[in-house]
Each structure stands twice: as C-alpha cells, then as structure tokens.
Amino acid sequence: MFPLHTHLMMLEDQVRMQAFRQAIFETVQRGAVVADIGTGTGILAYFAAQAGASRVYAIESGPIIEAARKTADENGYWECIRFMQGNSLEVDFPERVDVLITETVGCFGIDEGIMEVVHDARERFLKDDGIIIPQSLALMAMPVSFEKQHPYAFLRESFFGLNTSHLAELAANTVYSLKSANLGQMCLMAQPGQLFEADLYKCEPAVYPLKINSEFRIERAGDFDGVVVFPQIALTDDIDILLVQNGKPAPTHWEFTFFPNRKKVGLSIADHLEFAVTLTEKNGFVWENRVTHNGKTNTFSHLSLFGSPSLTHLKQDMSEE
C-alpha cells in the first residue's frame, strides 16, 4: 500500500508511462477482457479501455482505488472498468481474461510479489492463450565507485570527539535506496550483470531465502564502494523498460538498491568480483563481495535485516563488558 505521493511519482514517470501505454495499445485487441492487478490510480486500466477492451477488471487493495473509481466515473469508463478491492490472491473472477497487466515491480524487482501474483493469475483467471504484460523481468547488478561522496561517508568512526565506530559498522551493513539523481557521481566499474530472471509465463512463486549472484570482470580501475541493483523489465518482445542505458541511470520513479562494501577497496582492470545476495521473505538481506585483486582474494560479508542492520554483535559486545 503506497502513499499518495508515490502514486503521483509513478504517474509522472514518463519512461514507465510511455512504455506501458505503447505495450497495452499494441497488445489489447478490441473486445478483449483485461485484468490490471495493482491498478493504483487506474491509469493502466484506462489505457486498456482506450485500446478497445470490452471489460477491464481493476484490482487494488489500497484506498487509492476510490480515486481510481472517481476518475472512471468522470471520464465515462464506469461501465467498462470494474473495480475490485482486495488482494488479487483472494479475489474471485467471474470469467477468464485475455490479457493480464501488472506493474507490481519493486525497486528490487520481485520484492512486491510479482511472481506470486502472476503465478496465481495464470492458474485461476488467465486464458490458456492469454498475454501477460510484462512478459519477463530481470534483476541486474553493477559494481560502482563514487567520485565524490559515498552514500554513507558522513558516518565516521570519530564524531565531535565521540567514538562512533559502531555507527560506521552499522552503516556498512545497511541497504540503501538511491534515486537516479543521486547517482550523478557514480562510476560504473564493469558492465551490468544479471542476478536473476523470471519468465512470467512460466514462473513459480519465489522460494525464500532466495540466493542470487553475479560475477564481474573489472573494466574501469578505481575504489570499489559497492554494488547497485535494479530491475530490467520486458513488457513485450519489442518494448523494454531499461533503468540503465550506456552506464547512465534513467530518470524514473524506481530507486536503485545499493549494497555497500564495508570498506573502500582499490581494484584494477581485469580484477574479478563476485557479488552474492540472499533475500529473505520479509526483505532482509545478506550479501557478500568476493574480490580478487593481484591474485589475492578477500571476502566482505554483510547483514541487513528487514531494512535495518543487525544489532546482534553490538548486544554481544555489551554483554561481554
């Protein structure tokens, strides 16, 4: 359930809106029956209606559905779009649909449950020859160096005469969400690598803990600060949403997930990096950077539970005093 400003940012996201609109207009045939799961403000459902759908089932669990209903009423879509409030996994459909649309794609790709949502929809209310938008998504990763300020560089081991080394340790074990505008000083050290891919026509619900990894050959020397992760979405065979193009982040509402390395490590061209991350069911993370530099390998392990770093070792330190 998103606050209003998130829905507004999604509406203002031209990369997202133009791609989905084009995919829907090229896919939805006149008279088709469509389902839009996670309809939000209803914009994708309206696109389907404009493309010629005879009925659109717009499913939304949050209160934003009231705004979507109001828009439908004021724009003459009340008869075509049928709103259903609730979780799509619990909603009963009166008929099978020709096209399934869903933009339940989180900043970590699968963190909004798109695999469970689509698997259930395929089984219960998508026709055997039905079409899914998007058809697949991948989770991409790229090692980065920041030219100026590291995202958590302000947390130093000493601050106004206080020992704050424990804060620096916690900061290195936190997963950060960075907007594309915050990545202007980011230097890409290797080409993006694929961590994970889901074919939404075949996918099963995600099984947690989910461990994924990718390997990189360093192409640009510098101080390795960590790994940036982002989704890459294939709406149709010809229409993609690419959050990174030519090494530059696209201006979208999606934020980039940053997994820091616990300390800066200088890497040279042709060095090797393996990044492995484990996602828990409640979006906790364990990640590891295995760096090979000048023939020597070092491993840096990190733990962040449910968006916050683990305090276990701090409790242990206090109990030993």
Secondary structure, DSSP 8 states (H G I E B T S, - for coil): ---HHHHHHHHH-HHHHHHHHHHHHHH--TT-EEEEET-TTSHHHHHHHHHT-SEEEEEE-STTHHHHHHHHHHTT-TTTEEEEES-TTT---SS-EEEEEE---BTTBSTT-HHHHHHHHHHHTEEEEEEEES-EEEEEEEEEEESS--TTTT--SEETTEE-HHHHHHHHT--EEE-GGGGTTEEE-S--EEEEEEETTT-----SSEEEEEEEE--S-EEEEEEEEEEEEESSSS-EEESEETTEE---S--EEEEEEEEEEEE-TT-EEEEEEEE-TTS-EEEEEEEEETTEEEEEEEEEETTEE--HHHHHHHHH-
